[in-house]
């Protein structure tokens, strides 16, 4: 069965960029809402259903969102992410970093999750197995 390598959603591109990595890039100038995040989770699931993958999620430095997205466990609501393992979250701004840390404290994932300020550190953690930073 052939699986897609790239899925375009309303809010993000979700792409299997290497055999063991799926990259999620939130588009600039979009407003994150529960329905759109659900589309992203389902796209990650589709790319991770046949083969394990680490997830690199990258936000734009400025992102607008509906407040209810912080109160929902998007993975639980949308059926999880298949065989997704670790998640490295590149926040791209200190405000996004703080919000991500709060979100993952209230909605922890099954796999290791690390929040970073920039994409370079997030990618390094996934590719080099660096120690996980504290989520606090």
C-alpha positions as CSV (number, residue, x, y, z in Angstrom):
1,X,0.0,0.0,0.0
2,X,1.4,3.4,-1.0
3,X,1.3,6.2,1.6
4,X,1.7,9.9,0.9
5,X,4.9,11.7,1.8
6,X,3.3,15.2,2.0
7,X,-0.1,16.3,3.2
8,X,-1.2,19.9,3.0
9,X,-3.8,20.9,5.6
10,X,-5.5,24.3,6.0
11,X,-3.0,25.2,8.8
12,X,0.2,23.3,8.0
13,X,2.3,21.1,5.8
14,X,2.9,17.6,7.1
15,X,5.8,15.8,5.4
16,X,7.7,12.6,5.8
17,X,11.2,14.1,5.1
18,X,13.3,11.1,5.9
19,X,12.6,7.5,6.7
20,X,12.2,8.2,10.4
21,X,11.1,11.9,10.5
22,X,7.9,13.7,9.9
23,X,8.0,17.5,9.8
24,X,5.0,19.6,10.6
25,X,5.3,23.3,9.6
26,X,2.5,25.6,10.7
27,X,1.8,28.1,8.0
28,X,2.4,31.8,8.8
29,X,-0.7,34.1,9.0
30,X,-3.1,31.3,10.0
31,X,-5.2,31.2,13.2
32,X,-4.9,27.9,15.0
33,X,-8.3,26.3,15.8
34,X,-9.4,22.9,17.1
35,X,-10.7,21.7,13.7
36,X,-7.4,22.7,12.0
37,X,-5.2,21.1,14.6
38,X,-7.3,18.0,14.3
39,X,-6.5,17.9,10.6
40,X,-2.8,18.1,11.4
41,X,-3.0,15.2,13.9
42,X,-4.9,13.1,11.4
43,X,-2.3,13.9,8.7
44,X,0.6,12.9,11.1
45,X,-1.3,9.7,11.8
46,X,-1.5,8.9,8.1
47,X,2.2,9.5,7.6
48,X,3.1,7.4,10.7
49,X,0.6,4.6,10.4
50,X,2.9,2.2,8.5
51,X,6.3,3.2,9.9
52,X,7.5,4.7,13.2
53,X,8.7,8.3,13.0
54,X,9.9,11.2,15.1
55,X,8.0,14.4,14.8
56,X,9.5,17.9,14.3
57,X,6.9,20.5,14.7
58,X,7.8,24.1,13.8
59,X,5.7,27.1,14.5
60,X,6.1,30.5,12.9
61,X,7.5,33.1,15.3
62,X,4.1,34.8,15.6
63,X,1.0,32.6,15.6
64,X,-2.6,33.5,16.3
65,X,-4.8,30.9,18.0
66,X,-8.2,30.4,19.5
67,X,-7.9,30.0,23.3
68,X,-9.7,26.7,23.4
69,X,-6.9,24.9,21.5
70,X,-4.9,25.0,24.8
71,X,-7.6,23.2,26.8
72,X,-8.0,20.3,24.4
73,X,-6.0,17.1,24.1
74,X,-5.9,17.1,20.3
75,X,-4.2,13.7,20.1
76,X,-6.8,12.0,22.2
77,X,-9.7,13.6,20.4
78,X,-8.3,12.8,16.9
79,X,-7.0,9.3,17.5
80,X,-3.3,9.9,18.1
81,X,-0.4,9.9,15.7
82,X,0.0,6.3,14.7
83,X,3.6,5.1,15.3
84,X,4.9,8.5,16.2
85,X,7.7,8.4,18.8
86,X,9.5,11.5,20.0
87,X,8.2,15.1,19.4
88,X,10.5,18.0,19.1
89,X,8.6,21.3,19.2
90,X,10.3,24.3,17.7
91,X,8.5,27.3,19.2
92,X,10.4,30.1,17.4
93,X,9.6,32.7,20.0
94,X,9.7,32.8,23.8
95,X,5.9,33.4,24.0
96,X,5.2,30.3,21.9
97,X,7.8,28.3,23.9
98,X,6.0,29.2,27.2
99,X,2.6,28.3,25.8
100,X,3.9,24.9,24.4
101,X,5.5,24.0,27.8
102,X,2.2,24.8,29.5
103,X,0.2,22.8,26.9
104,X,2.4,19.7,27.2
105,X,2.3,19.9,31.0
106,X,-1.5,19.6,30.9
107,X,-1.6,17.2,27.9
108,X,1.5,15.0,28.1
109,X,2.2,12.7,25.1
110,X,3.0,9.0,25.4
111,X,6.5,9.5,23.8
112,X,9.3,11.8,24.8
113,X,8.4,15.5,24.1
114,X,10.8,18.4,24.2
115,X,10.2,22.1,23.5
116,X,12.9,24.2,22.0
117,X,13.1,27.9,21.1
118,X,14.6,27.2,17.7
119,X,14.4,24.6,14.9
120,X,18.1,23.9,14.9
121,X,18.1,22.7,18.5
122,X,14.9,20.7,18.0
123,X,16.3,18.9,15.0
124,X,19.6,18.3,16.7
125,X,17.7,16.6,19.6
126,X,15.9,14.3,17.2
127,X,18.9,13.4,15.1
128,X,21.7,13.3,17.7
129,X,19.7,12.0,20.7
130,X,20.7,14.9,22.9
131,X,19.3,14.9,26.5
132,X,15.8,16.1,26.8
133,X,15.4,19.6,28.3
134,X,13.1,20.1,31.2
135,X,9.5,20.9,30.3
136,X,9.2,23.1,33.3
